[in-house]
């Protein structure tokens, strides 16, 4: 990118930042008297009680206990809230070798998405978290115009009983949800992990290939299972997932056979997911060490997005390890997270991989954040994806490799509890197997670097 282009891009971003700053100031004046969030309203606690430094969705020990108790702590209240997101993303080099635009909304402020929530206590033992989202740039139609869509987002229904006797405290629960790990209470597992906000229109600013558990089955599967949490020390869960169709289609993203924009991912039978975590709290510190995994059998789709049930399945075996540390003592909030997932893939019919019948994919994510007075924050994250080479699965790579590596720094400001303004940068040190000329047509890893400016707000 030329110096002139960089200066021009910087000026545009500065202009938009000033406009958004003025808009945010105006919002702060009008939002200062807003009511507390659903769960804060239900429990009588502030948002900071549940969210580390006030940064949604990171949970504190109190927030984790609230979720593990099935969202039932406190009194029933109006269970409705809404949330909206505005953002602007800018890709370092927004054209491919053929001159085609990569991110069609590059350097333009957009209304990204809005969500409505129905959540909280239903009975003393039953609670729910239900999210529906309108995605303004869901997909592009045949004429190239963007199409918006309402769809089911994360859902988690729970039934819980708690047994407290002498020195023992045991929580027994059941969960019905539509995204493996959405039921988890630590932000090191994929569903609620960093980055908490990313661009919906810039495909360049994220790793292209990730293990199955890192979002592939989100709003595509329905799962049910049971869990226990003993003495705030040991957590264990076993759940089973199948395709979210038929009577469970209300929990899907709207995916259906033959829809090329929202192809349905079909699972064969019941596919187990498991989770074990050891936790400890002392003073302002809390720590977790855990492991989780899933075994899933997926049917392939044909070129028209219809499932092929007679061609066999591809088997995915994901094994993950994670850890989280928090220090929570005003005015400081510190969080450190680590996650590693190894995925073994068995593809006996070469449905996805052309070179061999077995493959692997490995993903590492490290993240550290600091928040001062629940208002000013900064994060730094490192990601690294590696895996076996295959020219069919990774056709966009000249070396047939999924290997992608980079850093993601972010700064953010929380002027009031339900507003966050942030500036995030994704820098790639490797993309699809190489630092330079990864596609064989002259594109370098850093050409995909992406700057994201966002404004997140909620009304409860």
N, C-alpha and C positions, 0 to 999 in steps of 0.2 A: 504494500500500500504506500502511495507517495506521501511526502510530507504535507503537500497541499490538502490531500484527502483526509489525512489524520487531523490537521488543524480544523478543516471544515466539519468533520464528524464531532470533534471536541466542542466546537462552538454550538452545534445543534443540541448536543447532550446538555451543555451548560444552560442553554435557553430553556429546554424542557425542564431541567432540574429547578430553575428559578420559578417557572410557572407552577410546577407541582408543589414547590415549597410554599408558594402563596396559597394554593388550594388547600394544602395540608393545614396551614395556619387557620384558615377559615373553618375547616372541618373541626379543628381542635376547639375553637370557640363554641361551635354548635354542639359538639359531642361531650363537653365537659359535664353536662347534667344528665347524660344518658344513664339508663339503668344498668345494673350489673349483668354479666352474661347469664345464660340459663343455669348452668351449674353453680355459679357464684350466687345467683338469686336463690337457688334451691338450698344451698348449704349456709348462706349468710357470710361466706368468705370472699375475699377479693380474688381477682384473677391470679395474682402473684402467689397465692396459697397453693394453687394447683399447677401453675406453669412456672418453670424455673426462670427467674428474672422477668416474668411476664411474657416470655417468648413462646407463643403457641407454635407447635404442639408439644414442646418439651415438658414432661411431667416432673413434679417434685414427689417426694415420698407420700405426701398427703394426696396428691393427684392420682398417684398409682393406687393407693388404697381405695379412693373413691371409685375408680374404674373397676378394680377387682371385686368391690362390693356391689357391682352391677348397676352403677349410677343411681343407687337408692338412698344414699346418705342424705339426711335433711328432709325437708317438707316438699310435697308436690307443689308445683307452680306452673305458670304459663310456659309450655315446653317448646317455644318457637324462637328462632333466631335467624338472622340473615348475615351474609358475608359477601364482600366484593373485592375484586383485585383489578388494579390498573397497572400496566407496565410498559416499558419501552426496552427493546433489546437491539443491540448493534453488533453485527458480526464483523470481524477484522477484514475478511475478504469475502464478499457476499456473492461471488460468481464462480461457477465451476470452470473447467478448462474450455467448455463449449460456449461460455458466456451466459449460461442460464442462471437465473436468480436462485439462490439457495433458500434464503429467508425472505418471503414476499412482503413482510411487514417490517423490514429492517429499518431501524432508526425512526420509527413512527410510534407515537403514543397510542395505545389501544386499551379498550375495555376488554379485559381478558375473560373473566368468568364471574359468576355470582352463585352462591349456594344458599339454600334454605335448610335449616336443621329442625328436626323434631326429636327431642332428646330429654332424658331425665327419668325420674322415678315414676313407675306405673303402679306398682304395689310395693309393699315392704320388702319383697324378694325379687321383683321383676323390674328391669329397667332396659333402656334402649338408647342407642345413638344411631340416628337415621339422617343421612345427608343426600339431598338432591341438588344437582349442579346444572347450571346453564353455561355451556362453553360457547363463547361467541365465535370462535374460529375452530369449530370442530373438524371440518374437512372442506375441501374445495369440490364444487360440482363440476359437471362436464363442460360448463362454460367458463370455468376458472374462478368463479365467484365463491367467496367463503360462505359456508352454511353453518348457522348456529343450531344447537340442539340441547334440549333438556334431557337429562339421563340420571339414573341411579348412581350414586357415588358410594362412599364407604357406609356400611351398615353393620351393626353389632347389637344383637339382642341377647340379654342375659337373664338367667335365673340363678340366684345365689342364696346360700345359707351360711351362717357364721356361727361357729361353736367356740365359746370361750369358757374355759374351766381351769381353775387353779393357775398354773403357769403355762397352759397351752392356749394357743389362739389359732384356730383352723378355719380357713375360708374354703368352701366347696362351691364350685360354680359350673354352669353349663353355658355355652356360647353358640349362637347361630350367626354366621357372618358371611361376607362375600369377598374376602380378600385375605389370603393367608398372611399372617402376622399383624393384621389390623387390630386383632384382639390383644396384642402384646402391650405391656405397659412400660417398656423401655424403648427409648428412641434410637437404639442401636440396631434394631431389626428393621427390615426394609420399609414396611408400610408407612411409618411415621418418622422415617429417618431423614437426615440432611441430604440434599438441599430441600428446605421446606417450601421454597418457591422457585420455579423455573419457567422459562419462556415456553408458551404453547406453540409458537409458530417457527422457532429457530431449531431445526433438527441438527444443526452443526454443533451447537453448544453442549452436547451431552454424548457420552459413549454410546455407540450404536448397538453394541451387543453386551447383554448382561445375563446372569443366571435366571432361571425360571422364577425363583422366589423374589427377584427384584422387580416385580410389577407385572409380569406376563399374565398372571391369573387374576389381577385386580378387576373386580366387577365382572368376572367371567365364570367364577366358580361359586358354589355355595357349600359351606362347611359347617359341621356341627361337631361338638366335642365337649369334654369335661376337663376341669383344671382344679388344682388345689394350691393353697398358699399357707404354709405352716410356720407360725412364730416369726413372721416377717423375715424368714431365713431361707426357705426352700420353696421354689415354684416348680410345678410340673403340669404338663398339659398333653393331651392326645386328642387330635381332631381328624376328621375324614372329609375329603372334598370330592364333589362331583360337578358336572356341568350345570350352570345356572340357567336352565331352560324349563319349559313346561310351567308348572305351578311356581317355580322359583325364578321365572324370567323377570319379575319385578325387581330382583336384586342385581340384574345385569346392566351393563352399559347401554343396552339396546341392541346388542349383537344378535345376529340371526343368520341362518344359512343363505348364501347367495348375496349378502351385502358386502361389497368389496371395501366399503368405508368402515364397516364395523363387523369384520368376520368373526364368527363364533369359534372359540377354541373348545374342542370337544375332548373331555376326559373319559377314559374307559373305567367304569366301575367306581369304587370308592378308593380315594388316594390319600394315604395317611400323612399327617403333619404332626411333629412332636416338638416339645420345648422343655428344657430344664434350665433353671437358673438358681444360683446361690447369691444371697444378698446379705448385706450388713449395714446398719446405721449406727453412727456414734457421733454425738454432738452435731456440728453442722455438716458432717461428712456422710456420704452414703456411696456404696460401691456394689456392683453386680458383675458376676462372671457367669457366662451362660453358653449354651449350645442349642442348636435347633436344626431341623432338617425336614425334608419332604421327599416322598417317592411318588412320581406322577407318570402316568401313561397317556400320551396324547395322540389322537388321530390326526392325520394330515388333511389339509384342504386342497381342493383342486384349483385351477387357475381362475375359476369363477366364484371362489370362496364357498363352495359346497363341500361338506365333509365326505371323506372317502373311508367308509367303514370296512372295506374289504381288502385294503392294502397293508394291514398291520398297523403297529403303533411305534412311536419313538419313546423310549423310556428315559426319564430324567431322574437322577438321584442327587439331591442337593444336601450338602452337609455344611452347616455354618457354626462359627464360633464368634462370640461377641463379648464386649466388656463396656462398662460405663462407670464413670466417677463423677460425683457432684459435690461441690462445696457451696452451701447456701447460708450465708450470714450477712445481713445488710451491713454495708451497701454493696457487697460483692456477691456475684453468682459466677461460678466456674463449672463448666461441663466438659468432660473429655469422653469420647466414644471411639470404639474400634469394632470393625466387623470384617470377617473373612468368610467367604463362601466358595466351596469347591463343588463344581457340578460335573458329574460323570454322565455321559450321554451314550446310550446304546441305540443304534439306528440300523438294525439288521437288514432293512429293505432299502437303505439309502434314500430315505424320504426327504431328509434335510441335508445330509452330508454325502458328498460324492466320492471322496477319496478313501474312506474307510467306514466300517460299521460301528466304530466307537470313537468318542472324542471327549474332551474336557474343556471346561471354562472356569476360570478362577477370578474372583473379584475381591479387592481389598478397599476399604474406606476408613479413613482416620479423620477425626474432626475435633477441634478444640474451640471453645467459645468463652468469652468473658463479657459480663454485663454489669454496668455500674448504676446503682440506684434504680434498677428495673427500668432504665430509660435509655442509656447509651450502650451499644453492644458492638462486638466484633467477633468474627469467626474465621477460622482457617481450616480448610479441608484438603486432604490428599486422596486421590483415587488411582487405582491401578488395576486394569483388566488384562489378563493373559489367557492363552488357551492354545489348543492344538490347531495346526494349520489345515485349512480346507478351502479349495478354490470355489466350491459350490456354495457353501454357507457364507463365505466372506468374499463374494465376487468383486466388491468395491476396493479390495486391497490388492496391490500389485504383488505382495508377498503372501497372499492368502491367509493373513493373520488378523485376529480380532484385537491384538494388543493395543491398548489405549491408556494413556497416563496423563495426569495433570494435577493442577492446584486450583483451589477455589477460595479466594479471600472475599470477605463480605463485611461491610459496616452497616449498622442500622440504628434507627432512632425510634423510640416508643414514647411519643409525647403524652399520650393517655393510654389506658389499658387496652383499648380496642382499636388502636391504630398503630401501624408499623410502616416506616419508610426505610427502604434499604437500597444499597448499591452493591452489586455482586459481580465479580469478574471470574470467568473460567479460562484458564490458560492451559493449553495442551503442550506437553513436552513430547508426546508420541501419539499417533493416531493411526489405527489399522495397521500396526506393525512397523511404522517408521517415523522418524522425525521430519524427513524431507522426501518429497515426491512419493507419498504413500500410495497414491492411486495410479502411478505410472504415467500421469498426465501433467505433472508439475505442481500439484497442490501439496503444500506443507502442513504439518500438524498445527502450527500456530495460526494458519489462515482461518482456522475454526474458532479461535479465541472469541469469546462473546461477553459483552458488557450488558448487564441487566439492571435497570432502575425500576423499582416497584413501589406501589402504594397499596397496602392491605388495610382494609377497614371492616369492622363488624358492627352490627346494630342488634342489640339484644332486648 
